[in-house]
Amino acid sequence: MWNADIPAEGPCLSWQVVRLQLRTPFRLSYGATQERTAHWIRLRGDAGWGEGTIPPYYPVREEDLQAYWNRAALRPEPFPERIEDIAAWIDPDGPAAARAALDIAFHDSLSRKIGLPLNAALGLPKPEGKASSFTISVDTPENMAAEARRLSKLPILKLKLAGDEGDIPRLEAVRAARPEARLFADANAGWSLEQALAYLPYLQKVGLEMLEQPLGAAEIEGLGKIQAETSIAIVADESLQKPEDLRRLAKAGVRGVNIKLMKVGGVGPALELIRQARTAGMKIMLGCMIETSIGLSAAAHLAGLADWLDLDASLLVANDPFEGMSFGEDAVIAVPQRPGIGARVRGSAE
């Protein structure tokens, strides 16, 4: 199944559903899941691979992703011949994850064509020596502390929070279990402004380094109010979907943004948002959805531009059919230096 070649003739691309099973239930403020749906995108002749994957709590339907790729497969225009031509080829009228899949596939194809890893083809710094955070999903304080102790070799822990009265005990328990760890927290829009402001003294006491999306996606001014009251970096995730959002976040004084290829439309849009965020003096978290090593490896080529990495999806998925970006025991990432994004079918030869 996985090694079947795409014919050199016929539709210019094809897509295939991949059902991902998580190693443990993934719990956050939106609920718990143990399966995610990914899509493997392949250009004609296997010239390039992409991925389109979005979590169930985003308002995007699978059939809308698939309809976008079906339309793209029937287009008569030739593929882009230069990386700078990719944006013009991609139809902007479609879900971000659908556009990301094509963007990644074209970047993979064109960097393969010139024989360079994607980061080199884009003139980006080679990602070296950077560790990713590892996510601990919502549970009891005791269980989250036990998981933190089990992960004693990982230097950065990102705690998912629930928006209930147990959030501060969760943070305190993990800090007691891992006094040396760098701690991030992600409330996934689960707090009110009043809660967040009341929690700040406790967050500072446990030495939290960054707090991701404490408020709802539309509450950009509220995120700015929280940032004004703390030295902890407030990082917008769901609030950042498009360039206009970044401008509003910067104006509000929010210190950082989480950029995910699936959320913003791929490598090209991500690079533009990183440029704009840097111009505005903001910090960058490079993140991911629960996705395969195709999307993850594409994102990892941008890691040299980020302040924080949250690229742990392959450690959370039990049946990733691909391999690419990898981790050392200390969660320092290693990016494939094969031409393109460097992803391949698990177990296949070079």
C-alpha positions as CSV (number, residue, x, y, z in Angstrom):
1,M,0.0,0.0,0.0
2,W,2.6,2.6,1.1
3,N,5.1,1.9,-1.6
4,A,2.8,2.0,-4.5
5,D,4.1,4.5,-7.1
6,I,2.0,7.3,-8.5
7,P,1.9,6.9,-12.3
8,A,3.7,9.5,-14.4
9,E,0.5,10.1,-16.3
10,G,-3.0,10.8,-15.1
11,P,-4.1,13.3,-12.3
12,C,-1.4,15.7,-11.3
13,L,-1.8,14.6,-7.6
14,S,-3.5,12.1,-5.4
15,W,-4.4,12.0,-1.7
16,Q,-4.8,9.1,0.7
17,V,-6.3,9.0,4.2
18,V,-4.1,7.9,7.1
19,R,-5.7,7.1,10.4
20,L,-3.3,7.9,13.3
21,Q,-3.6,6.2,16.6
22,L,-2.2,8.0,19.7
23,R,-0.1,6.2,22.2
24,T,-2.3,7.5,25.0
25,P,-5.6,9.5,25.0
26,F,-4.8,13.2,24.2
27,R,-6.7,15.4,26.6
28,L,-7.1,19.1,26.5
29,S,-9.7,21.7,27.3
30,Y,-11.7,20.8,24.2
31,G,-12.0,17.1,25.2
32,A,-10.1,13.8,24.7
33,T,-9.3,11.9,21.5
34,Q,-7.2,8.8,20.7
35,E,-7.4,8.9,16.9
36,R,-6.7,11.6,14.3
37,T,-7.2,11.7,10.5
38,A,-4.2,12.7,8.3
39,H,-4.0,13.0,4.6
40,W,-1.0,12.0,2.5
41,I,-0.7,14.1,-0.7
42,R,1.5,12.9,-3.6
43,L,2.4,14.7,-6.7
44,R,2.4,12.9,-10.0
45,G,5.3,10.4,-10.2
46,D,5.9,10.8,-6.5
47,A,7.7,14.0,-7.3
48,G,6.8,15.5,-4.0
49,W,4.9,14.7,-0.8
50,G,2.7,16.9,1.4
51,E,0.2,16.5,4.3
52,G,-3.1,18.0,5.2
53,T,-4.2,17.3,8.8
54,I,-6.3,19.3,11.2
55,P,-7.7,18.5,14.7
56,P,-11.4,17.9,15.2
57,Y,-11.9,21.0,17.3
58,Y,-11.1,23.2,14.2
59,P,-14.2,24.0,12.2
60,V,-12.9,22.2,9.0
61,R,-14.6,19.2,7.4
62,E,-12.6,16.3,5.9
63,E,-14.8,16.4,2.8
64,D,-13.8,20.1,2.3
65,L,-10.1,19.2,2.3
66,Q,-10.7,16.4,-0.1
67,A,-12.8,18.4,-2.4
68,Y,-10.0,21.0,-2.6
69,W,-7.4,18.4,-3.6
70,N,-9.8,16.8,-6.1
71,R,-10.2,20.2,-7.8
72,A,-6.4,20.7,-7.8
73,A,-5.9,17.3,-9.4
74,L,-7.9,18.3,-12.4
75,R,-6.1,21.6,-13.1
76,P,-4.3,21.7,-16.4
77,E,-1.6,24.1,-15.4
78,P,1.9,22.7,-15.1
79,F,3.4,22.5,-11.6
80,P,5.5,25.5,-10.4
81,E,9.1,25.4,-11.6
82,R,10.6,27.7,-8.9
83,I,9.9,27.9,-5.2
84,E,8.9,31.6,-5.6
85,D,6.1,30.4,-8.0
86,I,4.4,28.1,-5.5
87,A,2.1,30.7,-3.9
88,A,0.7,31.8,-7.3
89,W,-0.2,28.2,-8.2
90,I,-2.1,27.4,-5.0
91,D,-5.8,28.4,-5.0
92,P,-6.3,30.6,-1.9
93,D,-10.0,29.6,-1.8
94,G,-9.8,26.6,0.5
95,P,-9.0,25.4,4.0
96,A,-5.6,26.2,5.3
97,A,-4.6,22.6,5.9
98,A,-5.6,21.8,2.3
99,R,-3.4,24.6,1.0
100,A,-0.6,23.5,3.3
101,A,-0.6,20.1,1.8
102,L,0.0,21.4,-1.7
103,D,2.5,24.0,-0.5
104,I,4.6,21.3,1.3
105,A,4.4,18.9,-1.7
106,F,5.7,21.6,-4.0
107,H,8.5,22.7,-1.6
108,D,9.5,19.0,-1.3
109,S,9.4,18.5,-5.1
110,L,11.4,21.6,-6.0
111,S,14.1,21.2,-3.3
112,R,14.5,17.6,-4.4
113,K,14.9,18.8,-7.9
114,I,17.8,21.0,-7.0
115,G,19.2,18.3,-4.7
116,L,19.1,20.2,-1.5
117,P,17.4,19.8,1.9
118,L,14.5,22.2,2.2
119,N,16.2,24.5,4.7
120,A,19.2,24.9,2.3
121,A,17.0,25.4,-0.7
122,L,15.3,28.2,1.1
123,G,18.5,29.7,2.4
124,L,17.5,29.1,6.0
125,P,19.9,28.3,8.9
126,K,20.4,24.6,9.5
127,P,18.4,23.6,12.5
128,E,21.0,22.5,15.1
129,G,21.0,21.9,18.8
130,K,17.4,22.9,19.5
131,A,15.2,20.9,21.8
132,S,11.4,20.5,21.4
133,S,9.0,20.6,24.2
134,F,7.0,17.4,25.0
135,T,3.3,17.7,25.7
136,I,1.7,16.2,28.8
137,S,-2.0,16.1,28.3
138,V,-4.6,17.0,30.9
139,D,-4.9,14.6,33.9
140,T,-4.9,14.7,37.6
141,P,-2.1,16.6,39.2
142,E,-0.7,13.3,40.6
143,N,-0.7,11.6,37.2
144,M,0.8,14.6,35.4
145,A,3.6,14.7,38.0
146,A,4.2,11.0,37.6
147,E,4.4,11.5,33.8
148,A,6.8,14.4,34.3
149,R,9.1,12.2,36.4
150,R,9.0,9.5,33.8
151,L,10.2,12.0,31.2
152,S,13.2,13.0,33.3
153,K,15.5,13.2,30.3
154,L,13.4,15.8,28.5
155,P,14.3,19.4,29.4
156,I,11.1,21.1,28.3
157,L,7.6,20.1,29.3
158,K,4.4,21.6,27.9
159,L,1.4,21.1,30.1
160,K,-2.1,21.0,28.7
161,L,-4.6,22.6,31.1
162,A,-8.4,22.1,31.4
163,G,-9.8,25.5,32.4
164,D,-11.0,24.1,35.8
165,E,-10.0,24.5,39.4
166,G,-7.3,21.8,39.0
167,D,-5.0,23.8,36.7
168,I,-2.9,25.5,39.3
169,P,-2.5,22.2,41.3
170,R,-1.4,20.5,38.1
171,L,1.3,23.1,37.5
172,E,2.5,23.0,41.1
173,A,2.6,19.2,41.1
174,V,4.7,19.1,37.9
175,R,7.0,21.8,39.2
176,A,7.6,19.8,42.4
177,A,8.3,16.7,40.4
178,R,10.6,18.4,37.9
179,P,12.2,21.5,39.6
180,E,14.8,21.8,36.9
181,A,12.6,21.6,33.8
182,R,11.6,24.4,31.6
183,L,7.7,24.6,31.8
184,F,5.3,25.8,29.2
185,A,1.5,25.7,29.6
186,D,-1.3,25.6,27.1
187,A,-4.8,26.4,28.2
188,N,-6.3,26.0,24.7
189,A,-8.6,28.9,25.1
190,G,-10.0,27.4,28.3
191,W,-9.7,30.4,30.7
192,S,-11.6,33.6,31.2
193,L,-9.7,36.9,31.5
194,E,-10.5,37.1,35.2
195,Q,-9.1,33.6,35.8
196,A,-6.0,34.3,33.9
197,L,-5.2,37.5,35.8
198,A,-5.9,35.8,39.1
199,Y,-3.6,32.9,38.2
200,L,-0.6,35.0,37.3
201,P,1.0,35.0,40.7
202,Y,0.9,31.2,40.8
203,L,2.2,30.9,37.3
204,Q,5.1,33.2,38.2
205,K,5.8,31.2,41.4
206,V,6.2,27.9,39.5
207,G,8.5,29.6,37.0
208,L,6.3,29.2,33.9
209,E,8.3,30.4,30.8
210,M,5.4,30.8,28.4
211,L,1.6,30.6,28.5
212,E,-0.2,29.6,25.3
213,Q,-3.7,30.8,24.3
214,P,-5.3,31.3,27.7
215,L,-8.3,33.0,26.2
216,G,-10.7,32.4,23.3
217,A,-9.4,32.9,19.8
218,A,-11.3,36.3,19.3
219,E,-10.1,37.7,22.6
220,I,-6.9,39.3,21.3
221,E,-7.2,42.5,23.3
222,G,-7.6,40.3,26.4
223,L,-4.4,38.5,25.6
224,G,-2.7,41.9,25.5
225,K,-4.1,42.8,28.9
226,I,-2.7,39.6,30.4
227,Q,0.7,40.3,28.8
228,A,0.8,43.8,30.3
229,E,0.6,42.3,33.8
230,T,3.3,39.6,33.5
231,S,6.8,38.9,32.3
232,I,5.7,35.4,31.2
233,A,5.5,35.3,27.5
234,I,1.9,35.1,26.3
235,V,1.8,33.2,23.0
236,A,-1.2,33.2,20.6
237,D,-2.1,30.0,18.8
238,E,-5.8,29.8,17.9
239,S,-5.9,33.6,17.7
240,L,-3.4,33.5,14.8
241,Q,-4.9,32.3,11.6
242,K,-4.0,35.0,9.1
243,P,-1.7,38.0,8.7
244,E,-4.4,40.5,10.0
245,D,-4.5,38.5,13.2
246,L,-0.7,38.9,13.7
247,R,-1.0,42.7,13.3
248,R,-3.8,42.8,15.9
249,L,-1.8,40.7,18.3
250,A,1.3,42.8,17.9
251,K,-0.7,46.0,18.5
252,A,-2.2,44.4,21.6
253,G,1.3,43.8,22.9
254,V,1.2,40.0,22.8
255,R,4.8,38.7,23.0
256,G,4.7,35.6,20.9
257,V,2.9,33.5,18.3
258,N,2.7,29.8,17.6
259,I,3.1,29.1,13.9
260,K,1.9,25.8,12.5
261,L,2.0,24.9,8.8
262,M,-1.4,23.2,8.9
263,K,-3.0,26.3,10.5
264,V,-1.4,29.0,8.3
265,G,-1.3,27.3,4.8
266,G,2.2,25.8,4.6
267,V,5.9,26.7,4.4
268,G,5.5,29.8,2.3
269,P,2.8,31.5,4.5
270,A,4.7,30.4,7.7
271,L,7.9,32.1,6.5
272,E,6.0,35.3,5.7
273,L,4.3,35.3,9.2
274,I,7.7,34.7,10.8
275,R,9.1,37.7,9.0
276,Q,6.2,39.9,10.0
277,A,6.4,38.7,13.6
278,R,10.1,39.4,13.8
279,T,9.5,42.9,12.4
280,A,7.0,43.5,15.1
281,G,9.5,42.3,17.8
282,M,7.6,39.1,18.6
283,K,8.9,35.7,19.5
284,I,8.2,32.5,17.5
285,M,7.0,29.2,18.6
286,L,7.1,26.6,15.8
287,G,4.4,24.1,16.5
288,C,2.5,21.2,14.9
289,M,-0.8,19.4,15.0
290,I,-1.0,15.7,15.7
291,E,0.3,14.8,12.3
292,T,2.7,12.5,10.5
293,S,6.4,12.9,9.9
294,I,5.7,14.4,6.5
295,G,4.2,17.6,7.9
296,L,6.5,17.5,11.0
297,S,9.7,17.2,8.9
298,A,8.6,20.1,6.7
299,A,8.1,22.3,9.7
300,A,11.4,21.2,11.3
301,H,13.3,22.8,8.4
302,L,12.1,26.2,9.7
303,A,13.4,25.4,13.2
304,G,16.4,27.6,12.9
305,L,14.1,30.7,12.8
306,A,12.2,29.8,16.0
307,D,12.7,30.7,19.7
308,W,10.7,27.7,20.9
309,L,9.9,24.3,19.3
310,D,6.8,22.3,19.9
311,L,7.3,19.5,17.4
312,D,6.6,16.4,19.4
313,A,3.8,14.8,17.3
314,S,5.8,11.8,16.2
315,L,6.4,10.9,19.9
316,L,2.6,11.0,20.5
317,V,1.6,8.9,17.5
318,A,1.8,5.1,17.7
319,N,1.5,4.2,14.0
320,D,3.2,7.0,12.0
321,P,3.8,5.3,8.6
322,F,6.6,7.7,7.8
323,E,9.9,8.8,9.3
324,G,11.8,12.0,9.0
325,M,12.6,14.5,11.7
326,S,13.9,12.6,14.8
327,F,14.8,13.3,18.4
328,G,17.8,12.6,20.6
329,E,17.2,11.4,24.2
330,D,17.2,15.0,25.3
331,A,14.5,16.0,22.7
332,V,17.1,17.8,20.5
333,I,15.7,17.5,17.0
334,A,17.6,16.2,14.0
335,V,16.3,17.3,10.6
336,P,16.9,14.9,7.6
337,Q,19.5,16.2,5.2
338,R,18.2,14.3,2.2
339,P,17.0,16.4,-0.7
340,G,13.5,17.8,-0.1
341,I,11.8,17.6,3.3
342,G,13.4,14.3,3.8
343,A,10.4,12.2,4.8
344,R,10.1,8.6,3.6
345,V,8.0,5.5,4.2
346,R,9.1,4.0,7.5
347,G,11.7,1.3,7.0
348,S,12.3,2.1,3.4
349,A,15.9,2.3,1.9
350,E,17.6,5.6,1.2
